[in-house]
Amino acid sequence: MAARTLTKADQARLAQYDAVSKAAIQNARDHGATADVREANRALAGAPQKILGVDLLGLYRCRTIKMGGQLPLTVYGWFTCKIGLDDIGYRLSKTTGSQRFSGHFIDESEKRLIYYGATHTISERPISYGRDPDRDQVGYFFKTGPRRYRLELPLPRYESKFDVIELERK
């Protein structure tokens, strides 16, 4: 399904996931502020676990951690995210803050889902994936604990080389 759903550009981003994530994480650890490195390490902790769809549904506090780019590491504050169901399947949405996103999942393995979505601002309606390549997002979604997940986005369009969205169930 990923080959039919994802753009060629996003398939290429996922193909670079291993190299990009490894380099960005190492750069962040080497050059980030001590407190930010501690938070990034916390977000990256936890081995991937089996994901069951019904486990996903609910409200979360979520935050973005940006690695690489102009700054080696930036840890943002907490916002609200939601995972619900719509006519396509499970939908992840960031529902607070000025920068938002929403998207869906594709099964890849029992411990990793592919996420595809798009960004929008608070003053805009969400847009569909594939309508604007500058807003498209793609990455991998992991369960890392009973109430914890993380979304890893290689080569986002702006500001960084690797983003981690940390999610904790409310």
Phi, psi and omega in degrees: 000327181300319181297328180276334187265316186279144175292161177300320179298319181284329172297322178292322177298316179295325178297336180264003186309308185301310182293316183294314182296316181300312181294317182292318179296317180296318178298317179297316180294324182283328190236356180281161175296145186306313181295321179292321177298319178300315180293320178296317178298322177297316180295326182274353182286155176099119178290146177303138179243167178297133180257125173251132184309314182296337176295334188286324189301132175145184178261145182224154161267141185217152176212155181257137174238118183256133181233139179083179182087214182293327177244144182291331185199129174226125178249119180269167178284177184277142175229191179247134173235162180219141169242119180227190178245142170223194185291346178264328182147213180289133183235125175262130179223135169269119191253355177229166182092165182282329177257125185230169176206162172203149180186184186237176182239150172237131176296131174241315176207178181288345182243006181205131174249152171268131175255138171221134183195197182210152178268157173203166178261170181301329183273000181246156170282148176303144177250158180280147174303139177092351180277331181215105183304333179287345180251350181295144175234149174209146179181192181244141182245130184233147167266130184237003179182176183301331182230017187232141177220165171213145177247126182246121186244106178281141174051056174299158186295331187228149165073335186210176177254341183205127177244142172240126174255114180269132180235132175232129180298136178283000000 
